[in-house]
Amino acid sequence: MQRAKTRKNSAVEFISRHLVTTAYQAIVRVRQTNIAKMLGVADSTVLRRSEKLTETMDILAASGVQDFVFEGEKKMPLDEYRYLLRSAMEFAKYQLEAAGSVSGDECLAA
């Protein structure tokens, strides 16, 4: 008997795995004891509760969530990132053109 196809989209699965990994990284950054104190639960329940993350992240990925922003981070839109990268490349090109009278051999000798 052939394996039945799942309903999950590969893009949703990829995003879900990314969300799970990011969530676990956030949990690992803080000591389990500190998390338990903030929640008012025993230390052992923190990791047991985190076992449900995979199912939750599947739901979030299917609903369109692609990433988390943590305290101190700033996510920028892809268009803005491309614009900044393009500007940096143009600036580097102008600097190379301005230094065009200097050849590579002269730079090595200096």
Phi, psi and omega in degrees: 000135182283153179290138178285144179284139178276161180278346185291138175276142182297327178294319179295319178297318179298312180297320179299315178297321178297316180296318179298314180299316179297319180295317178295324177298320179295321180292322182288332180298327182254141179296143181302324179297318179295319178297316181297320178297318180294326180273344182073036180233172177287153181304320185293340183279344183297307180291327178296320178292327182288348177296337180279355183301319184302312180295318180296318181291328174301317180294315180297317180296320179293334180272357174110358178288131182244338183198164176249151174244122181264166179303129180090352179261157174220123177263133179248151179298153182301321179298318179294320178298315179298320179297314180296320179295317179297318179297318179296321179292320178295319178299317179295322178296316178297322178293322177293321178294321179294327179266014184298334180289343178264121179275170181297324180294323179293325179294321182290328182284338185284000000 
